[in-house]
Amino acid sequence: MLELLLPSLLSFALASLIIEAIPGPNQTYLAALTLQHGLRAGLAAITGIALGLSAYGLAATLGIAALIDQSPMLYSVLRWTGIVYFLWLAWESWRGEGNAEPEQGADGKMERMAFQRGLITNLLNPKAAIFYVAVLPGFIVEAAGPVIWQTFLLSAVFVSVATFTHLVVVFAASRLQAYLSDPAWRTLVRRALAVLLAMVAVWFAISTAR
């Protein structure tokens, strides 16, 4: 059974890698966050993102993702809330959240905040639901077993690939942070990424419009 599904899994993994390699909201946010607050905050955000993507994978397995796709009102609420949230993140990155130093945060407060934001940005992204509804079913192999089991497995593949690409972004940003010891340069890079986040919010609004 797994032998029948393996070619489809590999094809889906490649498709997921190509999709995730294209810079988007998650990558931009992770780069900005890591440059400002360091590696631990970036890793915490990755955990939140993975949980959010997994939640939509579970929703797809249970058929809830299709409900979001078919409900214009629910889709619109998620879409506009997500747009506003991305713009708010861009503003927070621009002003530097009080110009806190990297890795700063009492008792892991920054890590908890990064985790929560990573989770929320993905739960408010209706494109994640649409991906599971529109793309994932094309890799289902009828002869390979129950659709629910295959959906769960393909969702796990997607989350794994996405997490890998996010780790690359965070570690690359962490290495770059080491060269930005000058606060003026760090502020310049952070604000450039804030502008990019705002542009991503605009792109998100356009690309999710119906």
C-alpha positions, 0 to 999 in steps of 0.5 A, spaced: 500 500 500 505 504 501 509 502 495 503 505 491 503 511 495 510 513 495 511 516 488 505 520 490 508 522 496 515 524 493 512 528 488 507 532 493 514 533 497 517 536 491 511 540 489 511 543 497 518 544 497 517 549 490 511 552 493 515 554 500 521 556 497 517 562 494 518 568 499 511 569 503 508 571 509 511 566 514 518 567 511 518 574 511 516 574 518 521 569 521 527 573 518 524 579 521 523 576 528 530 572 528 534 579 526 530 582 531 530 577 537 534 572 535 534 564 534 530 562 540 524 567 538 525 564 531 525 557 533 519 558 537 515 562 531 517 555 527 513 551 532 507 555 532 507 555 524 508 548 524 502 547 529 497 552 525 499 548 518 498 541 522 491 544 524 489 545 517 491 539 515 487 536 521 481 540 518 482 537 511 482 530 514 475 532 517 473 536 511 473 542 515 477 546 510 472 544 505 467 548 509 472 554 509 473 554 502 465 553 500 463 559 505 464 566 502 463 569 509 468 565 513 473 565 508 472 573 508 473 573 515 479 569 516 482 573 510 481 580 512 483 578 519 489 575 516 491 582 512 490 586 518 494 582 522 500 582 517 500 589 517 500 590 525 506 585 525 509 590 520 508 596 524 511 592 530 517 590 526 518 597 524 517 600 531 522 595 534 517 593 539 521 598 544 527 597 541 528 590 545 535 587 544 536 580 541 534 574 545 531 579 550 525 577 554 524 575 561 522 568 563 521 566 555 516 572 554 518 573 547 519 566 545 511 565 547 509 571 544 513 568 537 510 562 538 503 565 539 504 569 533 506 564 528 500 560 530 495 566 529 498 568 522 497 561 519 490 560 523 488 566 519 491 564 513 485 561 508 490 560 503 492 554 507 485 551 507 485 552 500 492 549 499 489 542 502 482 543 498 485 544 492 492 541 491 493 535 496 487 531 493 491 531 486 496 527 490 491 522 493 492 515 490 485 511 490 488 504 490 493 506 496 488 506 501 483 510 505 483 517 503 483 520 510 489 516 512 492 519 505 490 526 507 493 525 514 500 523 511 500 528 505 499 533 510 504 531 515 509 531 509 507 538 507 508 540 514 515 537 514 517 540 508 515 547 510 518 546 517 525 545 513 524 551 509 523 555 515 529 552 519 533 554 513 530 562 513 531 562 521 538 559 521 540 564 515 537 570 519 541 568 525 547 568 522 546 574 519 544 577 525 551 576 528 554 581 523 549 586 525 552 588 531 551 596 529 544 598 532 543 602 526 544 597 521 540 592 525 534 597 525 535 599 517 535 591 516 529 590 520 525 596 517 526 594 510 523 587 512 517 591 516 516 594 509 517 587 506 512 585 511 507 590 509 508 589 501 506 581 503 500 584 506 498 587 500 500 581 496 496 577 501 490 581 500 490 581 492 492 573 492 486 571 496 481 576 493 475 572 490 
